[in-house]
Amino acid sequence: MKSNSWVNLLKKVHSDEDGAISLETVLIVGAIALPILIFLIKVGWPKVKEYFNQGTQDLEDNRNAATQ
């Protein structure tokens, strides 16, 4: 009798499709976002890093000029 209830439970869980739409949506969003993220890391990050490095260099230069 217990094995019959397990079989019924497994059939019920296997046929349940309530979360399928949400899962498919998450997978599609991930498939779109991943290439964009890779592109931003490869192309955009060096430019952002250079911008902030230049800003810190300008701050250091102005600090040295202000103390002299």
Helices and strands as residue ranges (DSSP letters): H 2-15, H 20-39, I 40-44, H 45-67
